[in-house]
């Protein structure tokens, strides 16, 4: 066959093939072009599987006692409270307070939805108040009537709202809960919105540091928060850690003011002058946080002064064989031993006693105490607060100030009251305010 005949044969064969299969050929070319130019863009915009952040938490919790950091991711309150105690709108858009301070009217401007998709209504508010009545008015108004004036009430309603099953109003919702009996083992949170790129968060709970340490080694958790020490992890490789001061807690040495010689102000002040304090921002000076809008920077500082301490002690007749206990917890043992050494320098004998819980009977108690954002500290220092008044402190002037502070709505007048409260309380020295603790956050690189 000549070359010409071969070419003509191939031409006719190609023409016959194209005439029979041209639709499939054209469709293949079209799909190839679409795949090349458009598929990468489509794939790029497809939602990727959400990352899971695994956080380990130290402590024993139940479904009724979920840590605040989790609750605040799940829901919101009628108000929200800043660290300095300032209160702002949250679920409610505004509020009015009656002249007698007993009726709070909350207004709702924007639509808010529960995590199950149902719309929030004022009659969904289910705070368990014993001394107040919740009175929904309409879809945009709610009244709460108190039995008596209570100025910190706007702080109280900053607590997150929930329906049964931990259904809240936040950006996250509960996807899965694992329990052992009543004790929580893990909680998985997922974003409420489908297009939310925030990660899922898996919280796992461990009853002691050894279990938590093992879980970190095995990869069960990648982040540990709120550790009071990083000594057990500092030599590990591929670990990053950061340190942050908690200004809403402080280390406090409480005196049992019902006992001899602690009921004598001279003895309490002597110890206050004789114990070394932290310096700079870490030092705590009084019952309120230095970040509070009501903090009084002019209160007595009790800088260490051994001469003044010994002068005050000279006014007191101590029994020669007297030995005073410093009760504290395992994580504060080293701090308690420092205080013991400083008391020895003053001629005061003491011994450190470790306890798993706050004892009712003690001489001195060293503990880390949560500082309320609102300056109201009625429960901690008022004479009538038998269970929560750790130092058994009783002082008519302090009682009166605490009572007035709870009933005064005017911000500036309240501030003056709490300035006086701090000044007189620190002068009486029912406790020594030492420092704000620092905590560590560890994360696998």
Secondary structure as UniProt FT lines:
FT   HELIX           3..34
FT   HELIX           35..39
FT   HELIX           40..45
FT   STRAND          52..58
FT   TURN            63..64
FT   HELIX           68..74
FT   STRAND          79..81
FT   TURN            83..84
FT   STRAND          87..89
FT   STRAND          94..97
FT   TURN            99..100
FT   STRAND          103..107
FT   TURN            115..116
FT   HELIX           122..124
FT   STRAND          132..138
FT   TURN            139..140
FT   STRAND          141..146
FT   TURN            151..152
FT   HELIX           153..156
FT   TURN            157..158
FT   TURN            164..166
FT   STRAND          172..180
FT   TURN            181..182
FT   STRAND          183..191
FT   TURN            194..195
FT   STRAND          200..206
FT   HELIX           209..218
FT   STRAND          223..227
FT   TURN            231..235
FT   STRAND          239..245
FT   TURN            247..248
FT   STRAND          249..255
FT   TURN            257..258
FT   TURN            260..263
FT   HELIX           265..274
FT   HELIX           280..282
FT   TURN            290..291
FT   TURN            293..294
FT   TURN            297..298
FT   HELIX           306..313
FT   TURN            314..315
FT   TURN            320..321
FT   STRAND          323..328
FT   HELIX           330..332
FT   HELIX           333..345
FT   TURN            346..347
FT   STRAND          349..354
FT   STRAND          364..370
FT   HELIX           378..381
FT   TURN            383..384
FT   TURN            386..388
FT   TURN            390..391
FT   HELIX           396..407
FT   HELIX           411..428
FT   STRAND          431..435
FT   STRAND          438..444
//
